Amino acid sequence: MGFEEDNNEEFDEEFDEDLDENLEEELDEPSTKSPTEDFTVKTPDDKISHEGKKISVYFLSTIGPGEKKQKLLVYTGNLVRDIKETVANLFALDPADFHLSSGGVTMDEGNQLSDYNLSDGDDILLIPASVAG
């Protein structure tokens, strides 16, 4: 048993020495650099400005098997084309394969959502491009 205790003591001493050396190296000099300096450099130059009001709308797709419905929070100042790109990603579709429609009107991609008098909770349909007029 005495042999095992001697080995443990040697191991403990080596371990303690390693810790002491590491602590001394880190505490040499305090840093004069402000912790926020790195963060200001990483701030993007351009900020996205959202126009219009924020509303929740439901997108209904009958393209493919079964009806799918997704809720999305949007700004009414966004262009229909931008919303269509996002919706295409949500439903794993090609944006060229469908149009967006609200209240029986096919939305023009160059218009803003606010042009269609959408309200919070409204439905927007995804209709196949071959059907839309």
Order of alpha helices (4+ residues) and beta strands (2+ residues): alpha-alpha-beta-beta-alpha-beta-beta-beta
